[in-house]
Amino acid sequence: MKRLKYYIITVVLIAAMPAFQKASLSWSLMNLFVSNTYNEQELKYIVELDPDKDLYFLPSLKNKAFFDAVEDLSICRNAEVRKYLYIYLTTGRQYVVKSIERSGLYLDTMEKIVRKDGEIPEDIVLLPLLESGFNPFAVSRSRAVGLWQFLASTSGILGLQSNRWVDERRDVEKSTRAAIRHLKTLHSIFKSWDLALAAYNGGAGHVKRAMLKTGTDTFWDLHGTGALRQETAEYVARYAALMVIYKNRRLFGIDDEISPFKPGDTEGLALRYPVNLRNVAAITGADIELLRKLNPELSGNLTPPYEKNYHLRLPAELKKKLEADDKKLYRLKFSSITRHTVRKGECLSSIARRYGASTRGIILLNEIGNPGYIYPGQTLYIPN
């Protein structure tokens, strides 16, 4: 009987070990990152510590896939990841808090797209934490735009258009699908996600040349050679650190500082004609800034006039209001548009007569603030 009792106790203790190990690891990590204020000596200690001595029950990192290492926190064995964990929890703390708050507007949509694809790690949706801070209006020094920070040259190849009315690099759904296609292509070339991510930042050519020059075939070996540009060399560790923080917000004491903004249920309203966001706001009482955040691809207040059944994203309760009052919604109705370049001596009324259009329609379509001022060379769009 005594032997059976000891056997039962042993089984219970073994079953409890994973939870105990995780709790101990959580405690040891939290104990490292307790300060909100940057300190050079603290950073030095965190970078130079021995994970086997100073972090309890940290799993092995050897030969582990990138996203698996983030999930079980073994990526924290990497000194550079620990460095950026410290930086993002101190000097970069406000950036992280604001980024996570903004993510509430877009993550649900992005996660559905990634899950539907089924061929890419789901945590890839967190890459905009690094790329744009989940700000679709972000523009980099190199003129990259949107949540996923696409350059015009790359976005064109991926089928994202940019014109007077929209920049699809800011379109949450279209840019996410484009990013998935791009990242899957990079992964098919490099066969690992950390190399694919480095190529996403620095370009496939730069990473491939660095690999050929150094004879290395793994990211961290390549990183150690110094052959990558600094921004690209840092990129994977920064992303890993941000993922670790996001997925363990309570552990790092950052959860209480976050006030995530979620607009509630949203739905797409298929538009028969173009609408102006200011008019939508006036009819529904919605905050126009919320409408712009929900439809960040729009370059102005007007939805693209060339697109039939354009889907305007709205809080669900506002959609019902608009459907019940579409006479007020559609202030401008037409079947086609003509592009016109203003010539010297022309005015809006003469242009309207030429095309058999209404002056009011031209003003609305082109969002002209001062109808008495148009200038030679100006492009106008004429509703017909």
Residue, then its C-alpha position, 0 to 999 in steps of 0.5 A: m500500500k505504501r509503495l502504491k502511495y509513493y507511486i501515485i505521488t511520483v506520477v502526480l509530481i511528474a505530471a506537474m513538472p511542465a507547469f512548474q518548469k514554465a512557472s519557474l522560467s516565467w519567474s526567472l525571465m520576469n526577474l530580468f526585465v523588471s525595470n522600465t528605465y534603461n540602464e547600461q549596466e542592466l543591459k550589459y548583464i542581460v546580454e552577457l548572462d549565462p542562460d543555463k545558470d541564470l534562467y531556469f528551465l529554458p528549453s534548448l535552442k539547438n536546431k529549433a525552427f524560428f517560430d517554435a523557439v519563440e513559442d517556447l521562449s528558447i529564443c531567449r537563449n540568444a543574446e541579441v534577442r535578450k538585448y532587444l527585449y530589454i530595449y523594447l521594455t524600456t526605451g521602446r516601451q511606449y512604442v510597444v504599448k501603442s503598437i499593441e493598442r493599434s493592432g486591435l483594429y486590424l489583427d482579427t481580419m489579418e488572422k482570418i486571412v492567415r488561417k485561411d491560407g494555412e501554409i504560413p505560421e500564424d504568428i506572421v501576423l505580428l510582423p507589423l509590430l516591427e514594420s509599422g507599429f500596426n499603423p497603416f499610414a506609416v511611411s518609412r524614410s525609403r517611402a515604404v508604406g502601410l502595415w507591411q511597409f511595401l515599396a512601390s516597386t515591390s507592391g506593383i509586382l505583388g498587384l497592389q495598385s496606387n492611384r488618386w483614390v487608393d493606395e492598396r499598400r494600406d489596404v489591410e486585406k489586400s496588403t496582408r495577402a500580398a505579404i503572405r505571397h511574398l513571404k512564402t516565395l522567400h521561404s521557398i528560396f531560403k528554406s527557413w523563416d529567419l532567412a526569409l524574414a531577413a530577405y523581407n527586410g534586406g532583399a533576397g539578393h542581398v541575403k543570397r550574396a551574403m550567404l555565397k560570400t561567407g559560405t553560410d546557410t543559416f541565419w545566425d551563422l550568417h549574422g555572425t559573419g557581419a556580412l549583412r547590413q545592420e538593419t537586416a542583421e538586427y531585424v530577426a532578433r527585433y521581431a523575435a523580441l516583439m513577438v515574445i513580448y506580445k505573446n507574454r504581455r502579462l509576464f512582462g508587466i505590460d498588459d496593464e498599460i495597454s488599452p486595446f481599441k476595438p471597434g466591435d463587429t465590423e462589416g463591409l457595405a457594398l457600394r453601388y456608387p462612390v461615397n464621401l466619408r464626410n457624408v457617411a459620418a454626417i448620416t451615421g454620427a460616426d467619428i470620421e477618424l474611425l472611418r479612415k482607420l477602418n478604410p486606410e487604403l483611401s487616399g482622400n474622403l472619396t471611395p474609388p469611383y471606378e470600382k463597382n461594389y466597393h466594400l466600405r468597412l464600417p461598425a456593424e450598427l452603422k451599416k444598418k443606418l446607411e442601408a436604411d437611408d441610401k438616398k442621402l448616402y449617394r449624393l453622386k450617381f454615374s455610370s462612367i468617368t472621363r479624365h480631363t486635363v484643364r486647359k488655359g481659359e477653361c472653367l468648371s462650367s465650360i468643362a461641364r458643358r463639354y461633357g454634358a456633366s453637372t458642375r456639382g458632380i465635378i466638384l463632388l467627385n474631385e473634392i474641389g474646395n474652391p470652385g472658382y480656382i482650377y489651373p492649367g494642367q490640373t487633372l479632373y475626373i468627369p462623372n457621366 
